[in-house]
Amino acid sequence: MKAKEFLNQAYLLDQRIKSKTEQIQSLNELATKCTATLTGMPRNPNHGGSTMADAVCKIIDLQNEIAADMDRLVQIKKDIVDVIGKVDDVKFRILLEKRYLCGETWEEITVSLYHNRRWVFRLHGKALDEVQKILDSGETSH
C-alpha cells in the first residue's frame, strides 16, 4: 500500500460514516412523515409493508454499520499514529498529524507552520517518502 493511500484511510472512512449519518437523518425524516391512511378500500396484497417500518429497519442497519465503521476507524487511526510516531523528523510528524489525523486543509497547515504552500508540499513529499520506507520495512502493526 502506498503511503498516501495508507494515511488517507481514516479520512475516507470518516466520510463514509458522515454519509451514513446523513442517510439516517433522511430516513428519520421519512419515518416521521409517514402517516396511516384509513379508507374503506381493500389493500393490494402485492404491496410491501409500511414505509415507516422499512425506514426504521434501514435506520437500524445503518446504525449497526456505523458502529462497525467507528471501530475500524479507531483501529486505523491507531495504526496511522503508530506509523507517524516512527517518523524521525519532528516537522514531518507535525505535518502528517495535522493533515491526516486532524484533517486540516493545506491552507491551515501553511498558516500554522509559518511557511508558504510550496514549502509545505515539498515537506509533505519528503514526509510521505519516510512513511513509505516505514511501510515497506514492515515496521507497522497493520
N, CA, C and O of each residue as an XYZ file, in Angstrom:
568
protein
N       0.854     -1.177      0.000
C       0.000      0.000      0.000
C       0.901      1.241      0.000
O       1.899      1.302      0.718
N       0.533      2.202     -0.801
C       1.289      3.453     -0.868
C       1.033      4.281      0.385
O      -0.010      4.158      1.028
N       2.004      5.126      0.720
C       1.935      5.928      1.949
C       0.684      6.801      1.990
O      -0.024      6.834      2.996
N       0.417      7.506      0.895
C      -0.728      8.421      0.882
C      -2.041      7.646      1.029
O      -2.954      8.079      1.732
N      -2.120      6.512      0.364
C      -3.312      5.662      0.463
C      -3.503      5.182      1.905
O      -4.616      5.198      2.431
N      -2.417      4.760      2.530
C      -2.463      4.314      3.925
C      -2.955      5.437      4.833
O      -3.833      5.229      5.670
N      -2.382      6.631      4.660
C      -2.727      7.759      5.529
C      -4.145      8.275      5.280
O      -4.780      8.799      6.195
N      -4.644      8.133      4.055
C      -5.986      8.632      3.715
C      -7.115      7.706      4.155
O      -8.283      8.085      4.073
N      -6.791      6.505      4.618
C      -7.833      5.555      5.021
C      -8.792      6.136      6.057
O     -10.006      5.954      5.956
N      -8.254      6.825      7.038
C      -9.094      7.376      8.112
C     -10.045      8.429      7.556
O     -11.225      8.450      7.908
N      -9.537      9.303      6.690
C     -10.372     10.356      6.112
C     -11.522      9.744      5.306
O     -12.676     10.148      5.450
N     -11.195      8.774      4.466
C     -12.225      8.168      3.617
C     -13.285      7.441      4.445
O     -14.477      7.541      4.155
N     -12.858      6.720      5.463
C     -13.821      6.024      6.319
C     -14.672      7.022      7.094
O     -15.871      6.809      7.277
N     -14.061      8.103      7.545
C     -14.804      9.151      8.250
C     -15.868      9.758      7.338
O     -16.974     10.052      7.792
N     -15.545      9.948      6.058
C     -16.520     10.479      5.106
C     -17.679      9.507      4.907
O     -18.829      9.929      4.791
N     -17.384      8.204      4.867
C     -18.448      7.202      4.744
C     -19.358      7.231      5.959
O     -20.576      7.120      5.827
N     -18.777      7.379      7.139
C     -19.570      7.449      8.370
C     -20.478      8.671      8.330
O     -21.652      8.582      8.688
N     -19.946      9.807      7.897
C     -20.761     11.024      7.792
C     -21.898     10.834      6.803
O     -23.020     11.277      7.050
N     -21.615     10.179      5.685
C     -22.645      9.924      4.681
C     -23.754      9.037      5.248
O     -24.936      9.304      5.030
N     -23.382      7.999      5.965
C     -24.384      7.110      6.570
C     -25.194      7.843      7.634
O     -26.390      7.593      7.787
N     -24.553      8.739      8.365
C     -25.265      9.535      9.368
C     -26.299     10.429      8.695
O     -27.413     10.584      9.196
N     -25.930     11.017      7.557
C     -26.882     11.841      6.808
C     -28.038     10.994      6.288
O     -29.184     11.444      6.277
N     -27.741      9.767      5.855
C     -28.802      8.867      5.396
C     -29.771      8.555      6.532
O     -30.981      8.487      6.319
N     -29.240      8.367      7.729
C     -30.094      8.102      8.893
C     -31.005      9.291      9.155
O     -32.192      9.113      9.426
N     -30.463     10.502      9.077
C     -31.286     11.699      9.285
C     -32.404     11.760      8.254
O     -33.546     12.079      8.583
N     -32.072     11.453      7.014
C     -33.076     11.467      5.952
C     -34.150     10.407      6.201
O     -35.339     10.668      6.018
N     -33.733      9.224      6.614
C     -34.698      8.160      6.911
C     -35.548      8.497      8.132
O     -36.731      8.157      8.173
N     -34.964      9.156      9.124
C     -35.740      9.596     10.289
C     -36.835     10.567      9.867
O     -37.968     10.485     10.340
N     -36.486     11.482      8.975
C     -37.487     12.428      8.477
C     -38.585     11.692      7.730
O     -39.766     12.006      7.882
N     -38.195     10.709      6.919
C     -39.175      9.927      6.173
C     -40.086      9.160      7.130
O     -41.301      9.119      6.936
N     -39.506      8.559      8.151
C     -40.293      7.768      9.107
C     -41.276      8.639      9.877
O     -42.387      8.198     10.173
N     -40.889      9.861     10.203
C     -41.796     10.726     10.959
C     -42.862     11.354     10.072
O     -43.886     11.825     10.568
N     -42.629     11.364      8.764
C     -43.625     11.919      7.842
C     -44.681     10.889      7.462
O     -45.754     11.244      6.973
N     -44.376      9.621      7.684
C     -45.306      8.556      7.306
C     -46.567      8.637      8.159
O     -46.505      8.721      9.385
N     -47.697      8.612      7.489
C     -48.969      8.605      8.212
C     -49.856      7.510      7.638
O     -49.774      7.183      6.454
N     -50.666      6.974      8.456
C     -51.590      5.933      8.005
C     -52.792      6.585      7.343
O     -53.318      7.588      7.826
N     -53.218      5.998      6.227
C     -54.401      6.474      5.539
C     -55.491      5.425      5.721
O     -55.328      4.269      5.331
N     -56.595      5.839      6.313
C     -57.685      4.911      6.562
C     -58.770      5.121      5.518
O     -59.368      6.192      5.414
N     -59.003      4.063      4.747
C     -60.073      4.118      3.752
C     -60.806      2.790      3.786
O     -60.351      1.833      4.412
N     -61.925      2.741      3.120
C     -62.690      1.501      3.048
C     -62.209      0.607      1.925
O     -62.735     -0.490      1.738
N     -61.211      1.059      1.172
C     -60.727      0.299      0.023
C     -59.835     -0.852      0.489
O     -59.058     -0.701      1.431
N     -59.951     -1.998     -0.174
C     -59.071     -3.118      0.187
C     -57.619     -2.818     -0.221
O     -57.361     -2.074     -1.167
N     -56.686     -3.420      0.519
C     -55.258     -3.198      0.243
C     -54.786     -4.123     -0.865
O     -55.343     -5.200     -1.078
N     -53.774     -3.693     -1.550
C     -53.138     -4.504     -2.571
C     -52.260     -5.538     -1.861
O     -51.325     -5.147     -1.163
N     -52.517     -6.812     -2.008
C     -51.736     -7.825     -1.295
C     -50.277     -7.891     -1.776
O     -49.415     -8.393     -1.055
N     -50.000     -7.394     -2.973
C     -48.637     -7.421     -3.505
C     -47.797     -6.261     -2.982
O     -46.574     -6.274     -3.124
N     -48.428     -5.271     -2.386
C     -47.711     -4.102     -1.871
C     -47.018     -4.490     -0.571
O     -47.607     -5.159      0.279
N     -45.783     -4.075     -0.424
C     -44.983     -4.439      0.752
C     -45.514     -3.823      2.022
O     -46.607     -3.258      2.057
N     -44.705     -3.945      3.080
C     -45.067     -3.418      4.390
C     -45.090     -1.910      4.397
O     -45.009     -1.265      3.351
N     -45.200     -1.369      5.558
C     -45.322      0.080      5.681
C     -43.988      0.767      5.417
O     -42.918      0.205      5.650
N     -44.082      1.986      4.928
C     -42.898      2.792      4.653
C     -42.157      3.092      5.947
O     -40.927      3.107      5.971
N     -42.900      3.330      7.020
C     -42.265      3.644      8.296
C     -41.459      2.443      8.798
O     -40.334      2.613      9.268
N     -42.008      1.255      8.705
C     -41.296      0.056      9.158
C     -40.033     -0.164      8.330
O     -38.985     -0.520      8.868
N     -40.139      0.052      7.016
C     -38.960     -0.079      6.150
C     -37.889      0.924      6.547
O     -36.708      0.584      6.617
N     -38.299      2.153      6.804
C     -37.349      3.203      7.184
C     -36.670      2.864      8.507
O     -35.461      3.047      8.651
N     -37.439      2.375      9.465
C     -36.873      2.022     10.775
C     -35.866      0.879     10.627
O     -34.810      0.902     11.259
N     -36.181     -0.113      9.802
C     -35.244     -1.226      9.575
C     -33.944     -0.728      8.944
O     -32.854     -1.146      9.334
N     -34.072      0.166      7.968
C     -32.876      0.715      7.319
C     -32.054      1.546      8.304
O     -30.824      1.517      8.277
N     -32.737      2.279      9.166
C     -32.041      3.082     10.183
C     -31.228      2.173     11.099
O     -30.067      2.456     11.391
N     -31.838      1.091     11.547
C     -31.141      0.156     12.442
C     -29.931     -0.462     11.738
O     -28.855     -0.574     12.324
N     -30.118     -0.863     10.473
C     -28.996     -1.433      9.714
C     -27.853     -0.430      9.580
O     -26.687     -0.776      9.773
N     -28.195      0.814      9.249
C     -27.165      1.844      9.101
C     -26.463      2.136     10.423
O     -25.251      2.347     10.450
N     -27.219      2.148     11.514
C     -26.602      2.377     12.824
C     -25.605      1.269     13.164
O     -24.545      1.535     13.731
N     -25.946      0.036     12.818
C     -25.022     -1.081     13.047
C     -23.773     -0.949     12.177
O     -22.661     -1.215     12.633
N     -23.965     -0.535     10.918
C     -22.825     -0.318     10.025
C     -21.925      0.795     10.555
O     -20.700      0.680     10.520
N     -22.533      1.865     11.043
C     -21.755      2.987     11.578
C     -20.948      2.538     12.791
O     -19.784      2.913     12.933
N     -21.549      1.746     13.658
C     -20.824      1.256     14.843
C     -19.610      0.428     14.425
O     -18.532      0.573     15.001
N     -19.780     -0.436     13.432
C     -18.657     -1.244     12.941
C     -17.599     -0.356     12.286
O     -16.401     -0.558     12.480
N     -18.057      0.629     11.508
C     -17.123      1.563     10.866
C     -16.352      2.375     11.899
O     -15.165      2.643     11.714
N     -17.010      2.765     12.975
C     -16.340      3.531     14.030
C     -15.234      2.692     14.680
O     -14.150      3.199     14.969
N     -15.516      1.420     14.903
C     -14.490      0.529     15.457
C     -13.293      0.440     14.513
O     -12.141      0.504     14.944
N     -13.583      0.290     13.213
C     -12.499      0.240     12.220
C     -11.741      1.555     12.180
O     -10.516      1.557     12.059
N     -12.454      2.681     12.280
C     -11.812      3.994     12.239
C     -10.841      4.162     13.400
O      -9.736      4.674     13.220
N     -11.247      3.735     14.577
C     -10.366      3.825     15.750
C      -9.096      3.008     15.507
O      -7.994      3.471     15.801
N      -9.245      1.799     14.974
C      -8.077      0.949     14.720
C      -7.178      1.557     13.641
O      -5.954      1.548     13.774
N      -7.779      2.079     12.584
C      -6.998      2.702     11.509
C      -6.225      3.896     12.045
O      -5.049      4.070     11.728
N      -6.883      4.723     12.858
C      -6.191      5.889     13.423
C      -5.043      5.456     14.332
O      -3.993      6.099     14.349
N      -5.231      4.378     15.082
C      -4.139      3.860     15.919
C      -2.956      3.458     15.044
O      -1.807      3.770     15.355
N      -3.252      2.756     13.939
C      -2.193      2.332     13.024
C      -1.462      3.536     12.436
O      -0.235      3.536     12.337
N      -2.219      4.559     12.046
C      -1.619      5.763     11.476
C      -0.761      6.471     12.516
O       0.347      6.911     12.212
N      -1.266      6.583     13.738
C      -0.495      7.214     14.818
C       0.809      6.448     15.044
O       1.864      7.055     15.227
N       0.734      5.120     15.029
C       1.937      4.304     15.220
C       2.973      4.578     14.136
O       4.157      4.746     14.428
N       2.525      4.622     12.890
C       3.450      4.849     11.776
C       4.028      6.255     11.837
O       5.236      6.432     11.685
N       3.182      7.254     12.059
C       3.674      8.633     12.142
C       4.665      8.763     13.295
O       5.649      9.494     13.183
N       4.421      8.076     14.381
C       5.326      8.113     15.524
C       6.710      7.561     15.221
O       7.673      7.876     15.921
N       6.816      6.740     14.184
C       8.108      6.167     13.799
C       8.897      7.074     12.857
O      10.058      6.797     12.556
N       8.273      8.156     12.391
C       8.967      9.115     11.529
C       9.914      9.927     12.413
O       9.509     10.460     13.445
N      11.171     10.012     11.999
C      12.191     10.668     12.831
C      12.038     12.182     12.904
O      12.157     12.762     13.983
N      11.777     12.823     11.782
C      11.751     14.288     11.721
C      10.476     14.841     12.361
O       9.368     14.468     11.974
N      10.638     15.720     13.330
C       9.500     16.301     14.057
C       8.597     17.099     13.119
O       7.374     17.025     13.235
N       9.177     17.859     12.194
C       8.368     18.649     11.258
C       7.499     17.743     10.399
O       6.336     18.052     10.136
N       8.067     16.621      9.963
C       7.296     15.663      9.175
C       6.116     15.142      9.993
O       4.986     15.078      9.509
N       6.402     14.772     11.242
C       5.338     14.228     12.107
C       4.221     15.245     12.307
O       3.042     14.905     12.211
N       4.594     16.487     12.584
C       3.584     17.532     12.805
C       2.721     17.700     11.567
O       1.494     17.752     11.660
N       3.364     17.784     10.405
C       2.619     17.967      9.157
C       1.685     16.782      8.908
O       0.518     16.977      8.567
N       2.182     15.574      9.074
C       1.359     14.380      8.848
C       0.188     14.306      9.826
O      -0.921     13.937      9.440
N       0.429     14.653     11.078
C      -0.650     14.640     12.070
C      -1.713     15.672     11.734
O      -2.909     15.389     11.804
N      -1.273     16.870     11.369
C      -2.235     17.926     11.042
C      -3.089     17.539      9.838
O      -4.300     17.763      9.827
N      -2.446     16.955      8.824
C      -3.161     16.624      7.596
C      -4.038     15.378      7.743
O      -5.219     15.400      7.396
N      -3.463     14.307      8.253
C      -4.146     13.015      8.189
C      -4.881     12.606      9.463
O      -5.748     11.733      9.414
N      -4.560     13.207     10.586
C      -5.284     12.883     11.817
C      -6.244     13.996     12.213
O      -7.351     13.729     12.682
N      -5.819     15.244     12.025
C      -6.678     16.379     12.385
C      -7.528     16.852     11.209
O      -8.491     17.595     11.405
N      -7.185     16.431      9.990
C      -7.969     16.791      8.814
C      -7.837     18.244      8.394
O      -8.737     18.790      7.756
N      -6.718     18.879      8.747
C      -6.532     20.287      8.389
C      -6.317     20.435      6.887
O      -5.765     19.550      6.234
N      -6.763     21.569      6.353
C      -6.544     21.878      4.942
C      -5.105     22.331      4.753
O      -4.404     22.631      5.720
N      -4.670     22.378      3.491
C      -3.305     22.848      3.212
C      -3.135     24.293      3.660
O      -2.070     24.674      4.145
N      -4.168     25.086      3.500
C      -4.093     26.490      3.917
C      -3.885     26.602      5.424
O      -3.063     27.393      5.886
N      -4.627     25.814      6.180
C      -4.475     25.825      7.639
C      -3.074     25.378      8.052
O      -2.485     25.923      8.986
N      -2.559     24.392      7.351
C      -1.218     23.889      7.673
C      -0.156     24.937      7.352
O       0.768     25.144      8.139
N      -0.279     25.600      6.201
C       0.722     26.619      5.844
C       0.730     27.747      6.864
O       1.793     28.259      7.215
N      -0.440     28.136      7.338
C      -0.518     29.207      8.343
C       0.098     28.746      9.662
O       0.885     29.473     10.267
N      -0.252     27.555     10.104
C       0.236     27.095     11.411
C       1.733     26.791     11.407
O       2.384     26.877     12.449
N       2.283     26.435     10.248
C       3.721     26.150     10.168
C       4.530     27.375      9.729
O       5.756     27.312      9.644
N       3.851     28.471      9.455
C       4.507     29.732      9.078
C       5.384     29.595      7.832
O       6.478     30.156      7.772
N       4.904     28.857      6.854
C       5.637     28.700      5.596
C       4.663     28.814      4.439
O       3.445     28.806      4.620
N       5.240     28.923      3.221
C       4.369     29.010      2.053
C       3.945     27.613      1.602
O       4.481     26.598      2.047
N       2.980     27.605      0.718
C       2.374     26.359      0.255
C       3.401     25.440     -0.413
O       3.383     24.228     -0.194
N       4.285     26.004     -1.219
C       5.288     25.204     -1.922
C       6.185     24.466     -0.920
O       6.486     23.286     -1.098
N       6.605     25.173      0.131
C       7.465     24.558      1.141
C       6.723     23.416      1.836
O       7.291     22.352      2.081
N       5.453     23.650      2.148
C       4.652     22.622      2.823
C       4.490     21.399      1.921
O       4.583     20.267      2.396
N       4.248     21.615      0.621
C       4.111     20.479     -0.297
C       5.427     19.706     -0.423
O       5.424     18.477     -0.484
N       6.535     20.420     -0.461
C       7.842     19.769     -0.534
C       8.074     18.935      0.733
O       8.518     17.788      0.671
N       7.764     19.540      1.872
C       7.901     18.840      3.151
C       6.991     17.607      3.185
O       7.384     16.548      3.675
N       5.787     17.759      2.667
C       4.823     16.659      2.623
C       5.363     15.505      1.777
O       5.252     14.341      2.161
N       5.943     15.833      0.633
C       6.519     14.795     -0.221
C       7.612     14.013      0.490
O       7.669     12.787      0.400
N       8.474     14.725      1.194
C       9.546     14.063      1.945
C       8.969     13.223      3.086
O       9.453     12.126      3.363
N       7.940     13.745      3.740
C       7.300     13.006      4.832
C       6.659     11.718      4.308
O       6.744     10.671      4.950
N       6.015     11.800      3.132
C       5.423     10.599      2.535
C       6.497      9.570      2.198
O       6.282      8.369      2.362
N       7.653     10.036      1.727
C       8.759      9.114      1.446
C       9.176      8.369      2.714
O       9.443      7.168      2.676
N       9.230      9.085      3.828
C       9.594      8.456      5.107
C       8.546      7.426      5.533
O       8.884      6.336      5.995
N       7.278      7.783      5.372
C       6.201      6.849      5.722
C       6.284      5.612      4.833
O       6.103      4.490      5.308
N       6.558      5.816      3.543
C       6.661      4.681      2.624
C       7.782      3.737      3.046
O       7.627      2.518      2.981
N       8.903      4.293      3.474
C      10.018      3.457      3.950
C       9.586      2.619      5.154
O       9.934      1.443      5.261
N       8.827      3.238      6.051
C       8.344      2.519      7.239
C       7.387      1.404      6.831
O       7.471      0.288      7.342
N       6.474      1.711      5.905
C       5.520      0.700      5.441
C       6.239     -0.443      4.729
O       5.908     -1.612      4.926
N       7.229     -0.097      3.896
C       7.969     -1.120      3.146
C       8.823     -2.000      4.052
O       9.051     -3.173      3.756
N       9.294     -1.426      5.155
C      10.157     -2.188      6.062
C       9.366     -3.172      6.919
O       9.942     -4.041      7.573
N       8.041     -3.028      6.909
C       7.208     -3.931      7.699
C       7.205     -3.616      9.178
O       6.900     -4.484      9.996
N       7.544     -2.373      9.537
C       7.572     -1.973     10.951
C       6.184     -1.674     11.501
O       6.055     -1.280     12.661
N       5.155     -1.853     10.701
C       3.805     -1.486     11.136
C       3.081     -2.693     11.690
O       3.452     -3.839     11.437
N       2.043     -2.408     12.452
C       1.255     -3.483     13.071
C       0.007     -3.821     12.280
O      -0.743     -4.711     12.680
N      -0.244     -3.131     11.154
C      -1.490     -3.393     10.407
C      -1.395     -4.546      9.464
O      -2.367     -4.868      8.781
